[in-house]
Amino acid sequence: MKNPFARMFRARDKPQDAVSSAPTFYFGASASGKAVNPSSAIQVSAVYACVRVISETIASLPFHVYESTENGSRKATEHPLYRLIHDEPNKEMTSFILRETMMAHLLLYGNAYCQIIRTGRDKIDSIYPLLPDKMEVDRDAGGLLTYTYTTSDGKRWLLDQRDVLHIPGLGFDGVMGYSPIALEKSAIGLGIAAEEYGSKFFSNGARPSGILTHPNTVRDPAALRASWNAAYGGSSNASRVAVLEEGMTFVPLSLPNNEAQFLETRKFQVSEICRIFRVPPHMIGDLDRATFSNIEHQSIDFAVHTIRPWLVRIEQAINRALFSEKEKGRFYVQFNMDGLMRGDYKSRMEGYAIARQNGWMSANDIRELENMNPMSDEEGGNTYLVNGNMIPVNLAGITAFLAAASAVQTEEETPEQEEAPTAENSTPRKRQKTKGVSAP
């Protein structure tokens, strides 16, 4: 149904060609002269490692459908979307594979698309990922978003907005996301150029690191060059002893500055790519500045500042696209980040001890977080305990007063003890009380 107010109110101006057009940020040649696109960028080891660690981390997190109730939230295992979200989104892949693929599309293309397959009763049957480079996003005459997908055989299919799960990355219009590869193609292109230069550097061991001089005229320079390359060219022939004939001498050349800084350039590009994807270097194998004391905190920082924004982006997009208007606000999807936020064993045990002693976690609550079997009620598994010497502050004075009053009342009501009768004196007599006076 078209929006009746579309002609009167427009959310934004329509771009020149399509919503998906990004004339400023596009794939192509970088300042280093190397072509940068998702296919070439993923061949850079640092890019591949960053994409992989983020995609696999998000794909491995528990993902459930929850229902908001008066007593709190609970897992809605009976909801039709629970199986699609948690286990099997379609007949060809698992939930892990779908989320991993979606994240790879987001990190390389800036957008992730999935087709929502519905049954005749408008229920969601399955979810399939779509290739971002085959999708075109535009607006119809009424201002509504339309999605046109081109299949491998060249056919174009027009998809309605409600049949597409679109998760955009960082963008400027609120509809389309821009590819980090296109935005930072100069930095990635420099990494590609440095890697290519290093490959050629080691493949040509007979490069002009020195000059062969001959006292006379060389009759066949090509043959001499070929024999030299055959004997000493390539990394496999490095450091071989050269045998010079006919009075030839070898004059070594100093290493150029650009070659001397080659390793530093490659290390800097690794840090630059990590900065683009906001991944700690130690997570992709760069341990130069990693220590035993900061790796744990860097991992937690990675979970909070890198993974969590992506999770919120995915959750809100799914809540908007997959749930009906009647279900929104009641049902929702959410990732469980408890596994990423776990510290070392000692820190966890200390935290559990504090929670246990203060009465807001039971033994079974702790055992569930540690993937342990629950204890029975007879063993106190669901019992909440608290330290007995801890009372509310506003009751401290009242408790002290009641304790003092109780002690006085007990002393007044206690009867005087009588001596047991003996043979000499069968009549019991009262015990004399002494008040700190010693016998003479």
Residue pairs with C-beta under 8 A, 6 or more apart in sequence:
2 142
2 144
3 142
3 143
3 144
6 142
6 143
6 144
7 142
10 143
11 143
12 173
12 174
14 139
14 143
15 21
16 23
18 136
18 137
18 138
19 137
19 138
19 139
19 145
19 173
19 175
19 176
20 135
20 136
20 137
20 138
20 176
22 176
22 178
22 182
25 178
25 179
25 182
25 183
26 182
27 35
27 36
27 37
27 38
27 179
27 181
27 182
27 185
28 35
28 36
28 37
28 185
29 35
29 36
29 189
30 36
30 185
30 186
30 188
30 189
30 190
30 192
31 186
31 189
31 190
32 186
32 189
32 190
32 192
32 193
33 189
33 193
34 40
34 189
34 192
34 193
34 196
35 189
36 181
36 182
36 185
36 188
36 189
36 192
37 181
38 108
38 109
38 133
38 179
38 181
40 192
41 47
41 108
41 181
41 185
41 188
41 192
42 48
42 51
42 108
43 192
44 188
44 191
44 192
44 195
44 273
45 195
46 191
46 269
46 270
46 273
46 274
46 284
47 181
47 188
47 191
47 273
47 277
49 279
49 283
49 284
49 285
50 107
50 273
50 274
50 276
50 277
50 279
50 284
51 103
51 104
51 107
51 108
51 277
53 279
53 283
53 284
54 103
54 107
54 277
54 279
54 306
54 307
54 310
55 99
55 100
55 101
55 103
55 104
55 107
56 100
57 307
57 340
58 99
58 100
58 103
58 307
58 310
58 311
58 314
58 335
59 95
59 96
59 97
59 99
59 100
59 103
60 96
61 311
61 335
61 336
61 337
61 339
61 340
62 86
62 335
62 336
62 339
63 85
63 86
63 95
63 99
63 333
63 334
63 335
63 336
64 75
64 76
64 82
64 85
64 86
64 333
64 334
64 336
65 75
65 76
65 77
65 79
65 81
65 82
65 85
65 86
65 331
65 332
65 333
66 73
66 74
66 75
66 76
66 331
66 332
66 333
66 334
67 73
67 74
67 75
67 76
67 79
67 330
67 331
68 329
68 330
68 331
68 332
75 82
76 82
76 331
79 331
80 123
80 124
81 124
81 322
81 323
81 331
81 333
84 95
84 124
84 126
84 127
85 95
85 318
85 333
86 95
87 94
87 95
88 94
88 95
89 95
89 98
89 126
89 127
89 128
90 98
90 117
90 126
90 127
90 128
91 126
92 128
93 101
98 114
98 127
98 129
99 314
101 129
102 112
102 114
102 129
102 167
102 314
103 112
103 310
105 111
105 112
105 113
105 129
105 131
105 132
106 112
106 167
106 169
106 177
106 310
107 180
107 277
108 179
108 180
108 181
109 132
109 133
109 179
109 181
110 132
110 168
110 169
110 170
110 171
110 176
110 177
110 178
110 179
110 180
110 182
111 132
111 135
111 166
111 167
111 168
111 169
111 176
111 177
112 129
112 132
112 166
112 167
113 129
113 130
113 131
113 132
113 135
113 147
113 149
113 164
113 165
113 166
113 167
114 127
114 128
114 129
114 130
114 164
114 165
115 127
115 128
115 130
115 149
115 159
115 163
115 164
115 165
116 124
116 127
116 162
116 163
116 164
116 165
116 321
116 322
117 124
117 125
117 126
117 127
117 128
118 124
118 125
118 163
119 125
124 322
127 165
130 149
130 164
134 149
134 150
134 151
135 147
135 148
135 149
135 150
136 147
136 148
136 149
136 150
137 145
137 146
137 147
137 148
137 166
137 175
137 176
138 145
138 146
138 148
139 145
139 146
140 146
144 161
145 161
145 175
146 158
146 159
146 160
146 161
147 158
147 159
147 160
147 161
147 163
147 164
147 166
148 156
148 157
148 158
148 159
149 156
149 157
149 159
150 156
150 157
151 157
162 321
164 321
165 317
165 318
165 321
165 322
166 317
166 321
167 313
167 314
167 317
168 174
168 175
168 176
168 177
169 177
169 178
169 179
169 180
169 313
170 177
170 178
170 180
171 177
171 178
172 178
180 276
180 277
181 188
184 276
187 269
187 272
187 273
187 276
188 273
188 276
190 265
190 269
190 272
191 266
191 269
191 270
191 272
191 273
194 262
194 265
194 266
194 269
195 266
197 262
198 262
198 266
201 207
201 259
201 262
202 235
203 234
203 235
204 233
204 234
205 232
205 233
205 234
205 235
205 237
205 238
206 228
206 229
206 232
206 233
206 234
208 253
209 252
209 253
209 255
210 250
210 251
210 252
210 253
211 250
211 251
211 253
212 224
212 228
212 244
212 248
212 249
212 250
213 248
213 249
213 250
213 251
214 246
214 247
214 248
215 246
215 247
215 248
216 246
216 247
218 224
231 237
231 240
231 242
232 240
232 242
242 250
244 250
267 286
267 288
270 281
270 284
270 286
271 281
271 286
274 280
274 281
274 284
274 286
277 306
278 305
278 306
279 302
279 306
280 298
280 299
280 301
280 302
281 287
281 288
281 289
281 290
282 289
282 290
282 295
282 298
283 298
283 299
283 302
290 298
296 343
296 344
299 340
300 340
300 341
300 343
303 337
303 340
303 341
307 337
307 340
308 337
311 335
311 337
314 335
315 332
315 333
315 334
315 335
318 333
319 328
319 332
319 333
320 328
322 333
323 331
323 332
338 369
342 348
343 351
348 370
352 361
352 366
352 369
355 361
355 365
355 366
356 362
356 363
356 366
356 385
357 385
357 386
357 387
358 386
358 387
359 384
359 385
359 386
360 384
361 384
362 381
362 382
362 383
362 384
363 375
363 380
363 381
363 382
363 383
364 374
364 375
364 381
364 382
367 373
367 374
367 375
367 381
368 374
374 381
375 381
375 382
377 383
391 399
416 430
416 431
417 431
418 428
418 429
418 430
418 431
419 428
419 429
419 430
419 431
420 428
421 427
421 428
